[in-house]
Amino acid sequence: MVGMEEKARVITLKNEGVSNREVARRTGLNRETVSKYWEEYKRLKHELRSKDAKTDEKAIQERLISRPKYKVKGRKKRKYTEEIETRLKEILKEEKRKDTLFGQGHKQNMTNKQIYEKLKSEGIDIGQSTINVALARLRTRPKQVFIRQEYDFGDRLEYDFGEVKLVIGGVVGTYYMAVFTSCAGKYRWLKLYSNQKKPVFMDSHVRFFEHIGGCWREVAYDNMKNVVTKFIGKNEKQLNADLVKMSMYYGFKINVTNCYSGHEKGSVEKSVDVVRTELFTTSFTFNTLDDAQIYAEAKLQKLNENALLQEEKPYLLPEMPPLELADITTGSADKTSLVSIGRVKYSIPEEFAGKKVIVKKYHDEIRVFHGNTELCRHRREFVNGKMVVDIMHYLNTFKKKPGAVNNSIALKSIPKLKAIFDTYYAEKPLDFIEILMNNKHLEIEEIIKLFKSKTSNKVEFNAKSVVIPISSVDLRARSSMAAYALLVKGGAGA
């Protein structure tokens, strides 16, 4: 194929009086090609000099200095025949049937190379590049036109889940961001969770609407499992019953996008990437997931500086009290005052051992009731066989049986407290129990600080003053933590 440089060299050599034969030898072109370009050049220059009123000088100038053009239309394909075209259409029709069987987005379509090899195996002699061009033409669909949307304040909220890798407590794990974005106000908010199950999905809505103090008229989702229970036919969808109840309570309309059409909720799709990039590319190590959430909320304040939340709030639906989301069950505590919830046991106050209780299960918390009275709360655990025990639930029993304190799971479950007991109170457990009973209104960390303040200098043992370095408590705490870990592991294995 002749380019601009070859064409220019031909014209230059001919202007110097070089013969067509010699020009062809120097450029490596055919003599007929040299003659064609030279004759065309002379003709176009003559037209420019003719000064004819009908002459389009700009068009002639463009042709004079333009790259040589080749006529490709009308060329007959030598190997690609109508029979090959028909066979390709048959193969693509077979591929289309897979979409019906396996659903859109499956990963079992034949590649161009596989189709080419199939044709070769059928005795068809043709090049793969020719097949690639033909397949691209046959697969071409009209480009989809997107209609730009504009929403008024309070009209639409978009929701999505996004994954993020974090180091929590020294352990690398995958966590999930429930992300909300208001389309008009451009306000973004997220809540971090350890999974993306239905209780988490529901909880994120309640927390967000409580955070905002209102609700949008429409919330848009993709076809996630928490939204669509099942598909009925090609277009009809059965929505999650709990989401429908929530929409009735808060007053919003549920809008589910078409399958594989994330662009239909582009605001939140982009928000997931934005918050993941802005918040967690440089900071991703935290002691607890709660610490990560506190950090995220601080960063979101900066990210939302230009959002129009305050301007949008007057247009939102009125605020509703947070929706109760607990799964409610009943159970009975055994003689050790433990109630089984799934495969995890939780302690309740000792005076309710053997009695029926009501249990409210939240995604992250367990609350136990007797009648209308709340007995206790525990952080929800999911390790089979684990026991979650609050030492404060057994103080009266310990007072009657002080010798049971030392090896109790209730004490071993708090390694720091166990270390203090072993170091200072092993010989006088009643004193230890009395301090707990007098301060049971305090949180456990506050009680540990109280014990440390009492034992930081000197402690009497058998009427003698003994100075014990606090580091020994730390050593005992580590030993207790290891022992408790083995205990829990043994329970889980059982």
C-alpha positions as CSV (number, residue, x, y, z in Angstrom):
1,M,0.0,0.0,0.0
2,V,1.4,3.4,-1.1
3,G,1.6,6.1,1.6
4,M,2.1,9.8,1.5
5,E,5.9,9.6,1.5
6,E,6.0,7.2,-1.5
7,K,3.6,9.4,-3.4
8,A,5.6,12.6,-2.6
9,R,8.8,10.9,-3.7
10,V,7.3,9.8,-7.0
11,I,6.1,13.4,-7.7
12,T,9.5,14.8,-6.7
13,L,11.5,12.5,-9.0
14,K,9.2,13.1,-11.9
15,N,9.5,16.8,-11.5
16,E,13.3,16.3,-11.7
17,G,12.8,14.6,-15.1
18,V,13.4,11.0,-14.0
19,S,11.8,8.4,-16.2
20,N,9.0,6.2,-15.0
21,R,11.3,3.1,-15.2
22,E,13.9,4.7,-13.1
23,V,11.4,6.1,-10.5
24,A,9.9,2.6,-10.3
25,R,13.4,1.1,-9.7
26,R,14.2,3.7,-7.0
27,T,10.9,3.5,-5.1
28,G,10.2,-0.2,-5.6
29,L,6.7,0.6,-7.1
30,N,5.2,-0.7,-10.3
31,R,5.7,1.5,-13.4
32,E,1.9,1.6,-13.9
33,T,1.5,2.9,-10.4
34,V,4.2,5.6,-11.0
35,S,2.5,6.6,-14.2
36,K,-1.0,6.8,-12.5
37,Y,0.2,9.1,-9.7
38,W,2.1,11.4,-12.1
39,E,-0.7,11.7,-14.6
40,E,-3.2,12.4,-11.8
41,Y,-0.8,15.1,-10.4
42,K,-0.5,16.8,-13.8
43,R,-4.2,16.7,-14.4
44,L,-5.1,18.3,-11.0
45,K,-2.5,21.0,-11.4
46,H,-3.9,21.8,-14.9
47,E,-7.4,22.1,-13.4
48,L,-6.1,24.6,-10.8
49,R,-4.5,26.7,-13.4
50,S,-7.5,26.7,-15.7
51,K,-9.3,29.3,-13.6
52,D,-12.6,27.8,-14.5
53,A,-15.5,29.3,-12.5
54,K,-16.8,25.9,-11.7
55,T,-13.5,24.7,-10.3
56,D,-13.6,23.9,-6.6
57,E,-10.0,24.8,-5.7
58,K,-10.2,23.5,-2.1
59,A,-11.4,20.1,-3.2
60,I,-8.7,19.8,-5.9
61,Q,-6.0,20.9,-3.4
62,E,-7.2,18.3,-1.0
63,R,-7.0,15.6,-3.6
64,L,-3.6,16.8,-4.8
65,I,-2.0,16.5,-1.4
66,S,-4.0,13.7,0.1
67,R,-3.0,10.1,0.9
68,P,-3.7,7.6,-2.0
69,K,-7.1,6.0,-1.7
70,Y,-8.0,2.5,-2.7
71,K,-11.4,1.2,-3.8
72,V,-12.3,-1.7,-1.6
73,K,-16.1,-1.8,-2.2
74,G,-17.1,-4.2,-4.8
75,R,-14.1,-6.4,-4.3
76,K,-15.2,-10.0,-4.4
77,K,-14.2,-12.1,-1.4
78,R,-12.1,-15.0,-2.6
79,K,-12.6,-17.4,0.3
80,Y,-15.4,-16.1,2.4
81,T,-18.5,-17.4,0.8
82,E,-22.3,-17.3,1.5
83,E,-22.0,-20.9,2.7
84,I,-19.5,-19.9,5.3
85,E,-21.7,-17.0,6.3
86,T,-24.6,-19.4,6.8
87,R,-22.6,-21.7,8.9
88,L,-21.4,-18.9,11.1
89,K,-25.0,-17.8,11.7
90,E,-25.9,-21.4,12.6
91,I,-23.1,-21.5,15.2
92,L,-24.1,-18.1,16.7
93,K,-27.7,-19.4,16.9
94,E,-26.5,-22.4,18.9
95,E,-24.6,-20.0,21.2
96,K,-27.8,-18.0,21.7
97,R,-29.5,-21.1,22.9
98,K,-26.9,-21.3,25.7
99,D,-28.1,-17.9,27.0
100,T,-31.6,-19.4,27.3
101,L,-30.4,-22.5,29.1
102,F,-27.8,-20.9,31.4
103,G,-29.0,-17.3,31.7
104,Q,-27.4,-14.1,30.6
105,G,-23.8,-13.6,31.7
106,H,-22.7,-17.2,31.8
107,K,-19.1,-18.1,31.0
108,Q,-19.5,-20.9,28.5
109,N,-19.6,-19.0,25.2
110,M,-17.3,-20.2,22.4
111,T,-14.4,-17.8,21.6
112,N,-13.6,-16.7,18.1
113,K,-10.6,-19.1,18.0
114,Q,-12.8,-22.0,19.0
115,I,-15.3,-21.1,16.3
116,Y,-12.5,-20.9,13.7
117,E,-11.1,-24.3,14.8
118,K,-14.6,-25.7,14.5
119,L,-14.8,-24.5,10.9
120,K,-11.4,-25.9,10.1
121,S,-12.4,-29.3,11.6
122,E,-15.4,-29.2,9.1
123,G,-13.0,-28.8,6.2
124,I,-13.5,-25.0,5.6
125,D,-10.2,-23.4,4.4
126,I,-10.2,-19.8,5.6
127,G,-8.1,-17.5,7.8
128,Q,-8.9,-16.7,11.4
129,S,-8.6,-12.9,10.8
130,T,-11.4,-13.2,8.2
131,I,-13.6,-15.1,10.6
132,N,-12.9,-12.5,13.4
133,V,-14.1,-9.7,11.1
134,A,-17.2,-11.6,10.1
135,L,-18.1,-12.5,13.7
136,A,-17.7,-8.9,14.7
137,R,-20.1,-7.9,12.0
138,L,-22.7,-10.6,12.8
139,R,-22.6,-10.0,16.5
140,T,-22.9,-6.2,16.2
141,R,-26.0,-4.8,17.9
142,P,-27.3,-1.3,17.7
143,K,-25.7,0.8,20.3
144,Q,-27.8,1.4,23.3
145,V,-28.8,5.0,23.9
146,F,-28.8,6.2,27.5
147,I,-31.2,8.9,28.6
148,R,-29.6,11.3,31.1
149,Q,-31.7,11.6,34.2
150,E,-32.3,14.5,36.6
151,Y,-33.9,14.1,40.0
152,D,-35.5,16.6,42.3
153,F,-34.7,16.8,46.0
154,G,-36.2,13.9,47.9
155,D,-37.0,11.9,44.7
156,R,-34.5,9.1,44.7
157,L,-32.0,7.2,46.8
158,E,-29.7,4.5,45.5
159,Y,-28.3,1.5,47.4
160,D,-25.5,-1.0,46.8
161,F,-23.1,-3.3,48.6
162,G,-19.3,-3.1,48.0
163,E,-16.5,-5.2,49.2
164,V,-13.4,-3.8,51.0
165,K,-10.3,-5.5,52.3
166,L,-9.4,-4.5,55.9
167,V,-7.0,-5.6,58.6
168,I,-9.0,-5.8,61.8
169,G,-7.2,-6.9,65.0
170,G,-4.2,-8.0,62.9
171,V,-6.3,-10.3,60.6
172,V,-6.9,-9.6,56.9
173,G,-10.5,-10.0,56.0
174,T,-13.2,-9.1,53.5
175,Y,-15.9,-6.7,54.8
176,Y,-18.9,-5.1,53.2
177,M,-19.9,-1.5,52.7
178,A,-23.7,-0.8,52.6
179,V,-23.6,2.5,50.6
180,F,-26.4,5.0,50.1
181,T,-26.3,7.9,47.7
182,S,-28.9,10.6,47.2
183,C,-29.2,11.4,43.5
184,A,-30.1,15.0,43.8
185,G,-28.2,16.0,46.9
186,K,-25.1,13.9,46.2
187,Y,-24.9,12.8,49.8
188,R,-23.0,9.6,50.5
189,W,-23.1,7.4,53.6
190,L,-21.8,3.9,54.4
191,K,-22.0,1.3,57.1
192,L,-19.4,-1.5,57.5
193,Y,-20.5,-5.1,58.1
194,S,-18.8,-8.4,58.3
195,N,-21.3,-10.0,55.9
196,Q,-24.1,-9.0,53.5
197,K,-26.9,-11.2,54.7
198,K,-30.5,-10.0,55.0
199,P,-30.3,-8.8,58.7
200,V,-27.4,-6.6,57.7
201,F,-29.2,-5.4,54.6
202,M,-32.3,-4.4,56.7
203,D,-30.2,-2.9,59.5
204,S,-28.3,-0.6,57.2
205,H,-31.6,1.0,56.0
206,V,-32.9,1.6,59.6
207,R,-29.6,3.1,60.6
208,F,-29.4,5.4,57.6
209,F,-32.9,6.7,57.8
210,E,-32.3,7.3,61.5
211,H,-29.0,9.1,60.7
212,I,-30.8,11.4,58.1
213,G,-34.1,11.9,60.0
214,G,-36.3,11.2,57.0
215,C,-36.7,9.0,53.9
216,W,-36.7,9.4,50.1
217,R,-39.8,8.7,48.0
218,E,-37.9,6.0,46.0
219,V,-35.0,3.7,46.7
220,A,-33.3,2.0,43.7
221,Y,-31.6,-1.4,43.9
222,D,-30.0,-4.0,41.6
223,N,-31.1,-7.6,41.5
224,M,-29.3,-8.7,44.7
225,K,-30.7,-11.6,46.6
226,N,-31.8,-9.4,49.5
227,V,-34.1,-7.5,47.1
228,V,-35.3,-10.2,44.7
229,T,-36.4,-13.5,46.1
230,K,-36.9,-15.1,42.7
231,F,-37.6,-14.3,39.1
232,I,-41.0,-15.2,37.6
233,G,-40.8,-15.3,33.8
234,K,-38.6,-12.9,31.9
235,N,-39.4,-9.6,33.5
236,E,-41.5,-10.2,36.6
237,K,-39.7,-10.4,40.0
238,Q,-40.8,-11.5,43.5
239,L,-39.5,-9.0,46.0
240,N,-38.2,-9.8,49.5
241,A,-41.2,-9.7,51.8
242,D,-39.2,-8.0,54.6
243,L,-38.1,-5.2,52.2
244,V,-41.7,-4.8,51.1
245,K,-42.7,-4.4,54.8
246,M,-40.0,-1.9,55.3
247,S,-41.0,0.1,52.3
248,M,-44.6,0.2,53.6
249,Y,-43.4,1.4,57.0
250,Y,-41.1,4.2,55.8
251,G,-43.2,5.0,52.7
252,F,-40.7,4.6,49.9
253,K,-41.2,3.0,46.5
254,I,-38.9,0.0,45.5
255,N,-37.2,0.4,42.1
256,V,-35.3,-2.6,40.9
257,T,-33.0,-2.2,37.9
258,N,-32.9,-4.5,34.9
259,C,-30.5,-7.4,35.0
260,Y,-26.9,-6.6,34.3
261,S,-27.8,-2.9,34.1
262,G,-25.7,-1.3,36.9
263,H,-25.7,2.0,34.9
264,E,-29.4,2.4,35.9
265,K,-28.2,3.3,39.3
266,G,-25.0,4.9,38.3
267,S,-24.8,7.3,41.3
268,V,-24.3,4.6,43.9
269,E,-22.2,2.4,41.6
270,K,-19.7,5.3,41.3
271,S,-20.1,6.0,45.1
272,V,-18.9,2.5,46.0
273,D,-15.7,3.1,44.1
274,V,-15.3,6.7,45.4
275,V,-15.7,5.8,49.1
276,R,-13.5,2.7,48.8
277,T,-10.8,4.8,47.1
278,E,-11.1,7.9,49.3
279,L,-11.4,6.1,52.6
280,F,-9.5,2.8,52.5
281,T,-6.6,3.0,50.0
282,T,-4.2,4.5,52.6
283,S,-5.9,3.6,55.9
284,F,-7.1,0.0,56.2
285,T,-5.8,-1.3,59.5
286,F,-8.0,-1.0,62.6
287,N,-8.3,-2.6,66.1
288,T,-12.0,-3.3,65.6
289,L,-14.7,-2.9,63.0
290,D,-16.3,-0.2,65.2
291,D,-13.0,1.8,64.9
292,A,-13.1,1.4,61.1
293,Q,-16.7,2.8,61.2
294,I,-15.8,5.8,63.3
295,Y,-12.9,6.5,60.9
296,A,-15.2,6.2,57.9
297,E,-17.8,8.6,59.4
298,A,-15.1,11.2,60.0
299,K,-13.8,10.9,56.4
300,L,-17.3,11.0,55.0
301,Q,-17.9,14.4,56.6
302,K,-15.0,15.7,54.4
303,L,-16.2,13.9,51.4
304,N,-19.8,15.3,51.8
305,E,-18.7,19.0,52.1
306,N,-20.2,19.9,48.8
307,A,-23.3,17.7,49.2
308,L,-26.7,19.4,49.4
309,L,-28.2,17.4,52.3
310,Q,-29.5,20.3,54.3
311,E,-31.2,21.7,51.2
312,E,-32.7,18.3,50.4
313,K,-34.0,17.5,54.0
314,P,-37.2,19.6,53.7
315,Y,-38.3,17.5,50.8
316,L,-37.9,14.1,52.5
317,L,-40.7,12.0,53.8
318,P,-41.2,12.6,57.6
319,E,-39.0,10.8,60.1
320,M,-40.3,7.5,61.5
321,P,-39.2,5.7,64.7
322,P,-36.5,3.1,63.9
323,L,-38.1,-0.1,62.7
324,E,-37.8,-3.1,65.0
325,L,-35.8,-5.7,63.1
326,A,-35.3,-8.5,65.6
327,D,-36.1,-12.2,65.0
328,I,-38.1,-13.1,68.1
329,T,-37.9,-16.6,69.6
330,T,-38.5,-18.2,73.0
331,G,-36.3,-20.5,75.0
332,S,-35.4,-21.8,78.5
333,A,-32.2,-21.4,80.4
334,D,-30.6,-24.6,81.7
335,K,-29.4,-25.2,85.2
336,T,-26.1,-23.3,84.5
337,S,-28.3,-20.3,83.5
338,L,-27.3,-20.5,79.8
339,V,-29.9,-20.2,77.0
340,S,-29.1,-21.8,73.6
341,I,-29.5,-19.5,70.6
342,G,-28.6,-21.5,67.5
343,R,-25.4,-23.3,68.5
344,V,-24.2,-20.6,70.8
345,K,-25.0,-20.4,74.5
346,Y,-25.5,-17.1,76.3
347,S,-25.8,-16.5,80.0
348,I,-28.7,-14.8,81.8
349,P,-29.1,-13.7,85.4
350,E,-28.9,-16.8,87.7
351,E,-32.4,-16.3,89.3
352,F,-34.0,-17.0,85.9
353,A,-32.3,-20.4,85.4
354,G,-34.9,-23.0,84.2
355,K,-37.4,-20.3,83.3
356,K,-38.8,-19.4,79.9
357,V,-37.4,-16.3,78.3
358,I,-38.0,-14.3,75.1
359,V,-35.0,-13.8,72.8
360,K,-34.6,-11.0,70.3
361,K,-31.9,-11.7,67.7
362,Y,-30.4,-8.7,65.9
363,H,-27.7,-9.0,63.3
364,D,-25.0,-8.0,65.9
365,E,-26.7,-8.3,69.3
366,I,-28.8,-10.7,71.5
367,R,-31.4,-9.3,73.9
368,V,-33.1,-11.6,76.4
369,F,-36.5,-10.7,78.1
370,H,-38.6,-12.2,80.8
371,G,-42.1,-10.9,80.2
372,N,-41.6,-7.2,79.4
373,T,-38.4,-7.0,81.5
374,E,-35.1,-6.9,79.7
375,L,-32.6,-9.3,81.5
376,C,-29.4,-8.8,79.5
377,R,-27.7,-8.0,76.2
378,H,-24.8,-9.8,74.5
379,R,-22.8,-9.2,71.4
380,R,-24.0,-11.8,69.0
381,E,-21.5,-14.6,68.2
382,F,-21.6,-17.2,65.3
383,V,-18.9,-19.7,66.3
384,N,-20.6,-23.1,66.9
385,G,-20.2,-24.3,70.5
386,K,-19.1,-21.0,71.9
387,M,-20.3,-19.8,75.3
388,V,-20.8,-16.1,76.0
389,V,-20.9,-15.7,79.8
390,D,-21.2,-12.6,81.9
391,I,-19.7,-13.1,85.4
392,M,-22.2,-10.6,86.9
393,H,-24.9,-13.1,86.2
394,Y,-23.5,-15.5,88.9
395,L,-22.5,-13.4,91.9
396,N,-25.0,-14.8,94.4
397,T,-24.0,-18.3,93.5
398,F,-20.4,-17.5,93.8
399,K,-21.0,-16.0,97.2
400,K,-22.5,-19.3,98.3
401,K,-19.8,-21.3,96.5
402,P,-16.6,-19.1,96.5
403,G,-14.4,-22.1,95.6
404,A,-16.1,-22.3,92.2
405,V,-14.8,-18.9,91.1
406,N,-11.3,-20.0,90.2
407,N,-12.1,-22.4,87.4
408,S,-15.4,-20.9,86.2
409,I,-15.9,-20.2,82.5
410,A,-17.4,-16.9,83.7
411,L,-14.1,-15.8,85.1
412,K,-11.9,-17.4,82.4
413,S,-13.8,-15.6,79.7
414,I,-12.3,-12.3,81.0
415,P,-8.5,-13.0,81.0
416,K,-7.5,-9.7,82.6
417,L,-9.9,-10.2,85.5
418,K,-8.8,-13.8,85.8
419,A,-5.2,-12.6,86.0
420,I,-6.1,-10.2,88.8
421,F,-7.9,-12.9,90.7
422,D,-5.0,-15.4,90.4
423,T,-2.5,-12.7,91.5
424,Y,-4.3,-11.1,94.4
425,Y,-7.5,-12.9,95.4
426,A,-6.9,-16.6,94.9
427,E,-6.8,-17.1,98.7
428,K,-9.7,-14.8,99.5
429,P,-12.4,-15.1,96.7
430,L,-15.1,-13.7,98.9
431,D,-13.4,-10.3,98.9
432,F,-13.2,-10.5,95.1
433,I,-16.9,-11.4,94.9
434,E,-17.8,-8.5,97.3
435,I,-16.0,-6.0,95.1
436,L,-17.9,-7.2,92.0
437,M,-21.2,-7.1,93.8
438,N,-20.7,-3.5,95.0
439,N,-19.7,-2.4,91.5
440,K,-21.9,-4.5,89.2
441,H,-23.4,-1.3,87.8
442,L,-20.0,-0.6,86.1
443,E,-18.8,-1.8,82.8
444,I,-16.3,-4.7,82.9
445,E,-13.4,-2.5,81.8
446,E,-14.2,0.0,84.5
447,I,-14.2,-2.8,87.1
448,I,-10.8,-4.0,85.9
449,K,-9.4,-0.5,86.3
450,L,-10.9,-0.4,89.7
451,F,-9.2,-3.6,90.7
452,K,-5.9,-2.3,89.2
453,S,-6.2,0.9,91.2
454,K,-6.7,-1.2,94.4
455,T,-3.7,-3.4,93.7
456,S,-1.3,-1.0,92.1
457,N,0.8,-0.5,95.2
458,K,0.4,-3.2,97.9
459,V,-2.0,-6.0,98.7
460,E,-2.3,-7.8,102.0
461,F,-2.0,-11.6,102.0
462,N,-2.2,-13.3,105.4
463,A,-1.7,-10.0,107.2
464,K,1.6,-9.4,105.3
465,S,2.2,-6.7,102.8
466,V,3.6,-7.9,99.5
467,V,4.6,-5.8,96.6
468,I,3.7,-7.4,93.3
469,P,4.6,-5.8,90.0
470,I,1.7,-5.2,87.7
471,S,3.5,-6.9,84.9
472,S,2.8,-10.2,86.5
473,V,-0.9,-9.5,86.0
474,D,-0.2,-9.1,82.4
475,L,1.7,-12.4,82.2
476,R,-1.2,-14.1,83.9
477,A,-3.7,-12.4,81.6
478,R,-1.8,-13.8,78.6
479,S,-1.8,-17.3,80.1
480,S,-5.5,-17.0,80.9
481,M,-6.3,-15.9,77.3
482,A,-4.5,-18.9,75.9
483,A,-6.2,-21.3,78.3
484,Y,-9.7,-19.8,77.5
485,A,-8.9,-20.0,73.8
486,L,-8.3,-23.8,74.2
487,L,-11.4,-24.1,76.3
488,V,-13.6,-22.4,73.6
489,K,-11.9,-24.4,70.8
490,G,-12.7,-27.6,72.7
491,G,-16.3,-26.6,73.1
492,A,-16.6,-25.8,69.4
493,G,-15.1,-29.1,68.5
494,A,-17.6,-30.9,70.7
